[in-house]
Amino acid sequence: MDKPENPNEDIEFKARFSLLDVNNTEADGGEARLTLDAASLGLTGPRGKTRYIPLRDILETRAAEYTVIIALSTSEKLTISQLGHDFENFQRELSQRIRDLTLTDLLMQEPLKMGELHAAYRYIDAAGAEKQAGNCELRIYQTALIVVPELNIPMRLTFSEISAVINESYSIEIQTENSGKYIFTQLGRDLEPLTSVLGEQIRSMDLQVQALVKELMPGASMPAIRTLATLMKEGRAARRRDIEAVGPGLWAQLELQLTGTDGGDEYSFLKSIGQAQDICIGVKRGLKADEGNYLWFLVPVFDTDPTRPGNAVIMEAISAEGESRATYVFRMVSRKDYPSFKTIGELQSQMADFIRTVNHALIAINFRREPIYLTDEMLVRPQYEKYRYSIARIPELRALRRLYVGRVIHSTQEQWRADIKDVLSFNVKTQDDTLPWVKSETTPDLP
């Protein structure tokens, strides 16, 4: 069939499908009419019943022997076969619509610096296994490189996750901190412009972070600023002990940025009940000209006495105007395992793992917090379904959702403190990791 003039137009195909459940057993299948629209794939059987597969639930597509194999976020697998002459059209249209939807859902909301760079690519994961290969388009944004495969789902490589860029033998190899490496070839005349603009954007981000660090800690030396910029790049929260290791007095300067705001009382209270040496502070500069900076911090609350309120990491963000938004509480380790930790050192090691998880997840979603606390029921609502892409594809975000305990809304200082104490007590009284905190009747709203 011909490609439609309107790329958002619904397209129909005739084919055969098979849907395998989590046990690899066929749950549905047969001849069907396939309907592709902007957000879903419809499968209509001979009896007229239609099953809709949201495109946001598609994790990966691949083709083998004229069959399209689709991996779903539900752990199911869908295969489409017997497309005849429409095989390539279907594959192309499906990929295009997933790409369009994904690029909308990448939560970037930042300016494009360079696009329409075409290349061949290979993606090799951290274990050394080649996971993807083919043709792609490359796009450089303010904080990330987007890889748009011809027949797969776009990938976002944030500059803060890039550990090295190697340009040799007419190819570019991009190494990342956690997710392996990407090799781009067949760039032709685009090789040098890509290398140049990518390098400029990475350097620009680094200089912006250095300027921000200098603003926050005016007493820091230039070598210290460069080190701190690495610790705090793109909004990462850095631990107190790591900042103090860079130079004396630096943590105190950074802490003043919090205590001097309207959220200073909240910070002081959380500091008084938490592990002060393991507090982390980060700062995120707004992507748009009219957006200011905001500070955010993590306070771990734990103890070798498992009956004391804790087993938690508390996250708070304060805007440039000093307005505190909400307080988020996460479980640090399994509630059943918490009593087995006998030393502070063991718990501090778990905190280090949590810092890596939360930093990676927040950078990947551009510090939006809705994907962390929205329930599965809320994620099906039209205004929130865009977050399903990030949740399905970012393991650190899924981990944060599993660790999420509850959100404390600011009303009065007394009410906020009472709710914080209540959620911390709840977190050590139950052993079921799936139970979220619900505002207790013993802590009613205060006048």
N, C-alpha and C positions, 0 to 999 in steps of 0.2 A: 504494500500500500504506500501511497505518497505521504511525505512528511507534511503535516498541516501548516498552513500559513501562520496561524496563531499558535505560538508555542504553548499557551495555556489551554488550548482546545482539548476536549476529551477525545481520546482515540480508542478504537475498538480493534481487537484481534480475536482470532479463533485459534484455540490450542487445547492441549491437555495439561492438567495440573495434578500434582500430588503433594499433599501436606502431611509431613511427618511430625509426630509429637515428640516430647522430650525423651521418650523411650525408643525413638526411631521406628515407631509403628505408624502406618498410614491412618490418619484420622479422617481424611477426606480426600476426594480425588475424582477424576473423570474428565470428560470433555466439557469445555466451558467457553463462554464469551468473556474475554478480558477487557476491562475498561480502565484506562489510565486517565486520571485527572490530576490536578495540581498537587493533591495531598494524599491520594490513596490509589490502590490497585484493587479493582472489583473483579470478583470471580463469580459468574452467573452460570449455574448448572442448567441441565435440560428441563428441570422442573420450575425454573424461574427464580429459585432462591439465590440470593447474592451474598457472598462473604466479602467483607472489605478488609484489606490489609493496609493500615496506615503506612505511608512511605517513611515516616519518622521511626517506625519500628524495624526498618531494614538496616541491619548492621553491615552486611557485605553482599556483593553480587559477584558471581563468576560464571563463565560459560565453559561447557565441555560437551563435545559431540552433539552440537546443535541443541543443547539443553541449557537453560538458564537456571542456576542454582542460587537460591536466596536464603541467607541466614537471618533469622528474626531475633529481636531482643527477648522474645518469650522462650528462647531456646528451641523453637520449632524450625523446621527447614521446609521451604517451598521450592518445588521444581516445576518449571514450565517447559513443555516439549511439544513437538509436532506443530511448530509454527510455520513450517514451510518457507516460502519466500519472505515471510515477514520476520524471520529470526533476527536479522541484523537491525531492522527497523525497531522491533520491540526492545531489543537490548539497548539501542541508542536512546530511544525515547524514555525508557525507564531510568537510565543513568542520568539523562539530562534533567528530568524532573526531580530526582533525588538530589542532584547537585544544586539546582535552583533553591530547593527547600532548605537544604543544609547550609548553603551560604547565607541564607536569611537567618537561620537559627544559630549561627556560630557566635552570637552574642558579642560581636566586635564593635559595631557602631563607631567605627573610626575611619579616617580617610584612606583611600587607596593611593599608594605612591607609584606603583608600576604594575601593569597587567599585560595580558595577552602575550606572555613569553611561553613559547612552546618547546617541549623537550621530551626525551624519553627518561623514564625514572625506574629506579629499583629501591624498594624499601626492605631493609634488613633489620630485624628486631634485635633487642639487647642480647639474646641468646645466640645470635649469628645466623638465624634462619631467614631465608628470603621469603617474605610474606606477600609482596606485591611487585608487579612489574608491568610496564606498558607505556603509553603516551599520556602526557598531561599538559596542563596549562599552569604556569606559576604566577602568583599575584603577591606583591609586597604591600603590606599595610603598615600602619604606624608602629605596631608592636609585634607583628607576626608575619611569617611567610605562609601563604596558603598554597597547598598542592591540590590541584583539581584534576584527578585522573579522568581519562577519557571514558572508562567503563567501571568506575568505582566511586566511592564516597570521598568528598574532600577531606583533607587533613590540615590541621592548624599547628604550625611550629612556632611557638612564641620565641622571641629573641632571647628571653631570659633562660630558656631551656637549651639554647644552642651553645655547645661547648667548644666547637671548632668548625671553621669553614676552610676547606682545602681545595685549592684551585690548581689542577695539574692534568696534563694529558687531555686537554680539551673537555674536561669534565669538572663538575663541582661536587664535592662530598661534604655533606652537612652532618656533623655528629651532634647528638643530643645527650643530655645528662641521664635520661631515664629510658627513652624509647628506642634506642638503636641509632641507625644512620640512614641517610637518604643520599642516593647517587644520581645525579642528573647529567645526561649526555645529549648529543645532537642539538645543542643550542645554537650552533652557527654563529651569526653575528650578535645574537643576544647574550652570548657568554660574558663578554666584558661588561656590558651595561648591567646585567644581573649581579655580577660580582661587585661592581662599583656601588650600586644603589643598596644592595643588601648590607655591604660593609658600612656605608654611610648611616643607614638606619640603626644598625647595632651600635655604632660609635655615638650617634646622636642620643640614643636612649641611655647609654652609659654616662654621657656628659650631663644629661638632664638629672639623672640620679645623683651624680656628684654634686651638682648645684643644689639639689634639694637637701642632701646631707649637710652641705656647708651652711645652708639656711637654718637647719634644725640644730646643728652643733657648730656654732661659729668659732669655737675655740679649737677645733680639730685641725691638725696639720694636713698638708696635702697628701703625704703617704697614707695617713690614717683615713682621709676621705676616700681615696681610691679603694682601700680595703673594705671600708664600710659600704661603699657603693656596690661592691660584689656581694656582700652579705644581704643587702636590702634592695637589690635590683628588682625593678618592676613591682614594687609593693610588698616584697617578701618581709615577713616578720622575723627579726633577728633576736636571739636569746641574750639576756642580760650578760651572762658570763662570757659570751663571745664578743660582745661590744666592749666590755671592760678589759678584755684581753688586748684589744687594739690600742687603748690608751686610757689613762686615769681621767676621771671626770666626765668622760663622754656620755656614759649612761645617765648621769645626773642631769646633763644638759638636755638629753632627749626626753627624760622623764618630766622635766619642767614644761615641755610642750603639752603634756597631758594634764598635769596638775594645775596649769594656768588656764584651763578651759572650764566651761560650765559642766563638763563631765568629770572634773577632777575629783569630786567627792566619791563618785562611783569607783574610779580607779583606786583611790586611797583605801576604800572599804575592801575591794577585792584583793588588793595587795596585802592587807592585814590578815586575811584568812587563807592566802595562798602561799605557794613556795616562791619566795621573792627572787631567788637566784635564777629561777627558770621562767620568769616572766619574759614575754617576747613583745616587741613593738615594731610595727611596720607603718609606712606612710605611702599612700597612693595618690598620685597626681591625677586630676581629672583629665580625660581625653579631649574634652571640648574647652574652648576658650572661656566659656562662662561657668565652668566647673572648677571649684577650688580643690584644695587638697583635703584628705581626711586621714586621720590617724586611726590605727586599729591595734588592738593588743590581745594577747592570750595570757590568761592567768591559770596555771595548774593548781588544783586543790586536791591534795592526796596526803595520806598518812599511813604509817605502818600499822596503826590501829584501824582495822577495817570497819569498826562500828562508828567511827567519827564521820560526819558528813564529808563527802568528797568523791574520789574516783572520777574526777571531772576536769575538763578544760573549759574555761569560760572565755568567750570571745565577745568583744565589744568594739564598736566603731564610732568615732566622733568626727563630725563634719568640720569643715573649716570655720563655720560659725560657732563651733563649740557645742552644737546640739547633738546629744547622744540619741541614737535611734532605738536600738533594742539590744538585749543581751541574749546571747546564744550559748547554751550549755551542751557539751558533748561528753559522752562516756569515754574514759581514757582506755580502759581494758574491759574484758568481759566481767560482768558482775559476779559470776561464779568463780572466776579466777582471781579476782581482786584480793581476797583474804590470803592467797598463797604468796603474795609479794611481801617478803620479810624485811627488805632494806629500802632506804630512800634511793639508793643507787639504781636498784632494779626498776623502780618506778620512774626515775629520771630517764632511763633508757627508753621506756615506753613513750615518754613525753617527746623525746627526740624524733621517734617515728611519727608521732602525731603532727609535729611541726612540718615535717616533709610532706605529709599527706595534705594538710590544710593549705600550705603554700602552693603546692602544685594545683590543687583543685580550684582555689580562688583565682589564680592567674589564668587558668584554662577557661573560666567562665567570666573573666573580666570583672571579678569581685561582685557579681550579682549574688544576692543571698537567697532569693526565692527558690532556686533549684535545690537548696540544702533542706529547707524546712517544709516545702509544700508536700502534702500527702499524695499518695497515688491517685486518690479520688479527685483531688483538685487538679492534677496534671492532665486530666482529660478535658478540662474546660478550655474553650478556644483561646482565651487570653494567656493560658499557661502552657499549652501543648508544645510551644517552641522549645521549652526546656527539656523535653524528652530526648532530643538529640544528644545534648551534653550528658545527661544521666546515663544513656545507653552506651556512650563511647568513652567516658572518662572514669576509669576504675577508682581513682582517688575521690571523685565526687560521690560515687556509689558508697565508698567506705565512709565518707562523712555523713551521708544519709543514714547509714546503719548505726553510726555512733551518736547521732543527734538525739538528745534527751528532751529538750524543750526550749521555748523562747519566752523570756520575761520582758513584758512591755513596761516602759517607764511611765509611771503616773506620779506618785509622790515618792520621796526618798524612803519613807517608812514602809510603804507598800512594796517598793522594789526590793529592799533588803529582806523583808519577810518572805517574799517569793523566792529570792536567791537561796535563803536558808532552807526553804521547803523543798526545792528541787534537789539540792545537795543531799538532804536527808533521805528523800525518796530514792535517790540513786544508789544508796548503800543498803536500803531496807528490802529491796526486791532483787531476786536473782534472775528474773526473766529479762533478757537483753532486748526483747521486742517491745516492751512496754514503754511508752512515752510518758513524760510527766504531764499531769493534768492539774490545773490550779486547784489547790486544796480548799475545802470548805473552812478549814481552820485558819486560812489567811484571806479573809474577805477584803474587798476593796475598802480602803480607809478613806474617810472624808478629806 
